[in-house]
Amino acid sequence: MMEATQDMAIASPPRDSVQVRTSKRVSPVWIKAKAMLTSFALAMGGLALMLGVWQYIAHTHEDFPGPAATLPVLWDMLRHPFYDNGPNDKGVGIQVWMSLGRVFRGWMLGSLIAIPIGLAMGSNRAIMGVLNPVVQFMRPVSPLAWYPIGLAILKNSETAVVFAITVTSLWPTLINTMFGVSSLPEDYRNVARVYRFSRWKYITKVLIPYSLPHIFTGLKLSMGIAWVVIVAGEMLAGGTGIGYFVWDSWNAFSLEKVISAIIIIGAIGFMLDRALDWMVKRVSYSA
Amino acid sequence: MALAMSTERQSRQSDDYLVVRDMSKEFQSNGARSVALQDINLTIKRGEFVTLIGHSGCGKSTLLNIMAGLYQQTDGSVALEGKPIVAPGPDRGVVFQHYSLLPWLSVRNNVFEAVDAVHKDKSRQEKYTLVDDFLKRVGLHEHRDKKPSQISGGMKQRVAIARAFANHPKVMLLDEPFGALDALTKGSLHEELIQMWSNDSQTETVVMVTHDIDEAIYLSDRIVVLTNGPAATIGEIIDVPIPRPRDKRAILHTPEWADIKERLLYLLTVEYAHAA
């Protein structure tokens, strides 16, 4: 949608030529506003479709709350997000905050492991040969399978969740970094050779700037995985977090709260994705 | 003035400067060997401007890359001032076909990083002074903070030329530097290149790959014509005895121009006609 808006802006002809040729001048601001309104209307259409399907399921299934029953519950949750009535009754804001903390810790730790290994694998065939089978073997393992391993090593359910996030979310960053580095064009490598760049200059001025868009795309995908894993992890670990909140609400027979939590999880996941997408665009360059 | 300059040029020329002897180059791909160049014997004098011309695929860029030290020859020797060339070095500058500017660096920093890597003894301030000096010479000082994507192809190649000359190499190697440019831009870059070579820099010797006959005659002291690949070799070496400085329009009417152009056209279109 972002691209579509920009294309429309570029497609608008330069002012002068329009003034000469036509009497009705279309302002570029209006073209841009129109494009934004169109994309907003389309997004609203998608949202309405989702609500329709939800309403239909609620209508045909007994005991399944529809939008009319759920949205007041969601509103109530959002109105007092940070209340704290002891260990078993906390506001959804507190739960989300706990989850975000774990996600960031796991994701950061995973990135700190994945980026250097990806750089090494992408620039050295032998390292690639040794580590690639390991990567391909570990990558498809489910996050839930890592949880007991983390528990056994770390003896703490919260750090075990962070461990599971680390181990499952680091792969896209690792693979994207590796791919970015190994796709460095020969032209840039030759520049470094001809001007005899030191190893440090080569890494900081050629290799990393070239791979940065790839690395950040990896970080974005890793964040997506981390946010998916947290819910499952906290369901197992219990105690706090949005995942625990989902499970606790289910046990309390409040599907309204479960659905409300899903809406919150989706919205936050969407915002995280947008934020990292913005960062990808910031580090990108046009050749 | 023309005479004074050409004698000065002549006095700077001395024999056996850049020497290629019995050189051949083979490439291996999927186990199959292919001979790109064979029996290459070429002696370039100090202070000379030499162009390598031939059809695409004849290995002229390969020969240049071997002189640059980016490739290694399979057989024979390549030496500069008696020292064998085994790797790229600060004594040889290279201007690449596709500009090869780093797109994430500004114009100024593209030149700076190269200067910084080569002139290790200079202070940061001195390096930036040198960079700005060379950017002024190619008329790009006011565009110094732009990224390569924000400037035209001709400007990009000017940056690449400034980057290469700012490092004071003794020999400048250019790989079809103007191939992608329009005729007018090409013309003004010819002037700038000649200016750099003859006055503004410490570079004395130039080897340039081209497939443009007019460009080769206008710029060179000698033109090396390569036969068609695979297994290309030097077919003929043509002297260009037109005195410098050369006037682009005036030389069109000299008998030398006509003779050399006719000879080159004959070689490239009849003798080594491309098997199309």
Boltz contact constraints between the chains, C-beta under 6 A:
constraints:
  - contact:
      token1: [A, 187]
      token2: [B, 98]
      max_distance: 6.0
  - contact:
      token1: [A, 187]
      token2: [B, 100]
      max_distance: 6.0
  - contact:
      token1: [A, 190]
      token2: [B, 70]
      max_distance: 6.0
  - contact:
      token1: [A, 191]
      token2: [B, 100]
      max_distance: 6.0
  - contact:
      token1: [A, 193]
      token2: [B, 88]
      max_distance: 6.0
  - contact:
      token1: [A, 194]
      token2: [B, 88]
      max_distance: 6.0
  - contact:
      token1: [A, 194]
      token2: [B, 94]
      max_distance: 6.0
  - contact:
      token1: [A, 195]
      token2: [B, 114]
      max_distance: 6.0
  - contact:
      token1: [A, 195]
      token2: [B, 117]
      max_distance: 6.0
  - contact:
      token1: [A, 195]
      token2: [B, 118]
      max_distance: 6.0
  - contact:
      token1: [A, 196]
      token2: [B, 117]
      max_distance: 6.0
  - contact:
      token1: [A, 197]
      token2: [B, 117]
      max_distance: 6.0
  - contact:
      token1: [A, 201]
      token2: [B, 117]
      max_distance: 6.0
  - contact:
      token1: [A, 205]
      token2: [B, 113]
      max_distance: 6.0
  - contact:
      token1: [A, 209]
      token2: [B, 104]
      max_distance: 6.0
  - contact:
      token1: [A, 285]
      token2: [B, 103]
      max_distance: 6.0
  - contact:
      token1: [A, 285]
      token2: [B, 104]
      max_distance: 6.0
  - contact:
      token1: [A, 286]
      token2: [B, 149]
      max_distance: 6.0
  - contact:
      token1: [A, 287]
      token2: [B, 103]
      max_distance: 6.0
